[in-house]
Amino acid sequence: MEVVQMQRRFAEYTASLFREGFLDAQFTQLQQLQDETNPDFVEEVVSLFFEDSEKLVNNLAKTLDQQNFDYKKVDALVHQLKGSSASIGAQRVKNVCVAFRQFCEDQNVEACLGCLQQVKQECFLVKNKLETLFRMEQQIVAAGGSIPVMEYN
């Protein structure tokens, strides 16, 4: 596949991630911090997010699995996940965390358990979407092209 086609597919795919609410403007700001001196910056930051979010989700699952769990502890974990997802622009993960925190405040166990499943699903989806995006970037660079820079608000 020629570079121009690959760049077009990349631009269309990236636009779909914003359109479908997986990413927000914070992701664009993260991309703007990447330069020739640190060409893998975004991928490294996002990889750290995936590692952290996996630990947080596992801790949430363990905590919610207890008979009389501490809503404050759950809320603290969700707050941490919300902050890290917001920092990379993972909008749908962040949005579920906002609802999750409200259910913690309401002490609604069923809704908290439902949100845990939603958070797991959204983390899984955004991870797959971003891994695909990074693969596309690598293919463009390997073919001698440059990554198109796009602005999304």
Secondary structure, 3 states (H helix, E strand, C coil): CCHHHHHHHHHHHHHHHHHCCCECHHHHHHHHCCECCECCHHHHHHHHHHHHHHHHHHHHHHHHCCCCCCHHHHHHHHHHHHHHHHHHCEHHHHHHHHHHHHHHHHCCHHHHHHHHHHHHHHHHHHHHHHHHHHHHHHHHHHCCCCCCCCCCC
